[in-house]
Amino acid sequence: MKVAILILDVITGLLIFSTLICGLWIKAQPEVDPSSISFHLGIALLTTGFVIVSLAVSTVAVLRLAA
């Protein structure tokens, strides 16, 4: 379980960092191509999914320790 949490946390951290960079890149551009927004939205949704999964796995791990 510790390995799964560690892997999920690393992937989630990288995705959050990537989403941040993408958001700053979009903000810096005077005109943004709609396909670019679609790509960056996909990364943001993937990040959201990984955050939810990471929180769920961490919650299950904590509840198992408490029991």
Backbone bond lengths (Angstrom), bond angles and torsions (degrees), N, CA, C in turn:
res aa  C-N    CA-C-N  psi(-1)  N-CA   C-N-CA  omega(-1)  CA-C   N-CA-C  phi
1 M - - - 1.451 - - 1.524 110.56 -
2 K 1.338 116.47 -36.95 1.461 119.49 -179.92 1.528 111.06 -63.51
3 V 1.330 116.06 -38.10 1.467 119.98 -179.44 1.531 109.90 -67.34
4 A 1.332 117.01 -41.56 1.468 120.59 179.01 1.523 110.85 -62.47
5 I 1.324 115.99 -42.79 1.466 120.02 179.22 1.528 110.66 -64.21
6 L 1.320 116.00 -42.74 1.458 119.93 179.57 1.529 111.29 -62.82
7 I 1.317 117.31 -45.25 1.469 121.07 179.64 1.520 110.30 -63.07
8 L 1.333 116.71 -46.36 1.469 119.99 178.88 1.526 111.67 -61.58
9 D 1.313 116.68 -40.41 1.468 120.02 -179.95 1.528 111.76 -65.45
10 V 1.315 117.05 -40.65 1.469 119.92 178.99 1.525 110.39 -65.75
11 I 1.328 116.63 -46.18 1.473 119.93 178.99 1.523 110.54 -62.33
12 T 1.331 116.47 -43.54 1.464 120.34 179.55 1.520 111.38 -62.55
13 G 1.315 117.19 -43.21 1.463 120.67 177.87 1.521 112.23 -61.26
14 L 1.321 116.82 -43.65 1.468 120.06 178.07 1.522 111.38 -63.99
15 L 1.329 116.53 -40.43 1.461 119.44 179.16 1.532 111.80 -67.49
16 I 1.324 117.60 -38.81 1.472 120.18 177.23 1.525 109.82 -63.41
17 F 1.326 116.58 -44.07 1.464 120.42 177.60 1.528 110.93 -61.69
18 S 1.323 116.95 -42.97 1.462 121.26 178.97 1.529 111.12 -63.22
19 T 1.331 116.74 -41.67 1.465 120.56 178.79 1.528 110.56 -63.92
20 L 1.307 116.83 -39.97 1.459 121.21 177.50 1.525 111.01 -62.03
21 I 1.320 116.94 -47.33 1.468 121.27 178.65 1.524 110.57 -61.80
22 C 1.336 117.06 -43.03 1.463 120.44 179.59 1.525 111.38 -62.88
23 G 1.330 116.32 -42.05 1.465 119.83 178.80 1.517 112.08 -63.56
24 L 1.315 116.24 -41.26 1.464 119.17 177.59 1.525 111.38 -67.28
25 W 1.332 116.67 -35.54 1.465 120.47 178.04 1.523 110.58 -64.98
26 I 1.336 117.29 -44.30 1.470 120.73 179.02 1.523 110.03 -63.00
27 K 1.323 116.84 -41.73 1.464 120.16 -179.40 1.529 111.78 -64.25
28 A 1.324 117.47 -32.34 1.463 121.45 -177.14 1.525 113.05 -78.27
29 Q 1.324 117.11 -17.10 1.466 120.45 -177.39 1.527 110.95 -85.00
30 P 1.345 116.97 135.32 1.469 118.51 177.47 1.536 111.85 -69.17
31 E 1.330 116.64 -38.83 1.460 121.85 176.61 1.514 108.28 -130.83
32 V 1.323 116.04 135.32 1.452 120.14 -177.64 1.525 108.72 -119.33
33 D 1.318 115.68 131.84 1.463 122.16 178.46 1.532 109.36 -69.17
34 P 1.332 117.95 137.08 1.474 119.77 -179.96 1.534 113.61 -58.12
35 S 1.325 117.94 -33.18 1.465 118.89 178.38 1.531 110.73 -68.00
36 S 1.331 116.99 -29.84 1.456 121.07 176.82 1.524 110.45 -67.41
37 I 1.313 116.36 -40.93 1.464 120.29 178.10 1.524 109.79 -64.39
38 S 1.319 116.81 -39.76 1.459 120.94 178.37 1.532 110.71 -62.10
39 F 1.322 117.61 -43.24 1.458 122.36 178.20 1.525 110.82 -61.13
40 H 1.322 116.27 -46.94 1.458 120.46 -177.80 1.532 111.61 -69.72
41 L 1.317 116.76 -32.03 1.456 120.15 175.66 1.525 110.08 -65.83
42 G 1.325 116.55 -37.80 1.468 120.16 176.77 1.522 111.56 -61.79
43 I 1.319 117.01 -42.31 1.467 120.63 177.69 1.528 110.01 -64.00
44 A 1.314 117.45 -41.21 1.470 120.94 179.80 1.531 111.20 -64.23
45 L 1.324 117.19 -41.06 1.466 120.14 178.51 1.528 111.40 -67.54
46 L 1.316 116.82 -39.40 1.460 120.84 176.38 1.530 110.40 -62.39
47 T 1.318 116.18 -41.49 1.463 121.00 177.84 1.526 110.54 -61.53
48 T 1.320 116.91 -44.57 1.456 121.15 179.08 1.525 110.76 -59.77
49 G 1.319 116.42 -43.14 1.459 120.40 178.19 1.516 112.04 -61.57
50 F 1.338 117.07 -44.21 1.454 120.34 179.79 1.529 111.71 -66.84
51 V 1.318 117.48 -35.29 1.471 120.06 177.20 1.527 110.05 -64.11
52 I 1.319 117.23 -43.72 1.467 120.92 179.91 1.529 110.54 -64.04
53 V 1.336 116.96 -44.67 1.464 120.30 179.14 1.530 110.52 -64.13
54 S 1.322 116.92 -42.69 1.473 120.26 179.22 1.526 111.41 -61.12
55 L 1.323 116.10 -43.66 1.467 119.56 178.30 1.527 111.45 -64.41
56 A 1.323 117.26 -39.88 1.458 120.69 179.92 1.530 111.02 -65.24
57 V 1.317 116.80 -45.84 1.470 120.44 179.98 1.525 110.89 -64.58
58 S 1.316 116.83 -40.91 1.466 120.33 178.54 1.520 111.26 -65.81
59 T 1.317 117.63 -38.14 1.458 121.87 178.15 1.523 110.98 -64.53
60 V 1.328 115.95 -43.74 1.470 120.01 178.50 1.534 109.78 -62.42
61 A 1.312 116.82 -41.55 1.472 120.13 179.62 1.524 111.35 -63.32
62 V 1.311 117.34 -42.48 1.473 120.98 179.37 1.521 110.61 -66.72
63 L 1.325 117.32 -41.41 1.468 120.22 179.38 1.530 111.53 -65.54
64 R 1.320 117.19 -33.96 1.470 119.88 177.20 1.527 110.58 -68.12
65 L 1.327 116.38 -37.04 1.465 119.13 178.55 1.529 111.56 -68.87
66 A 1.327 115.95 -34.54 1.462 120.33 -177.84 1.530 111.91 -74.00
67 A 1.330 116.13 -23.49 1.482 118.83 -176.38 1.499 112.89 -80.40
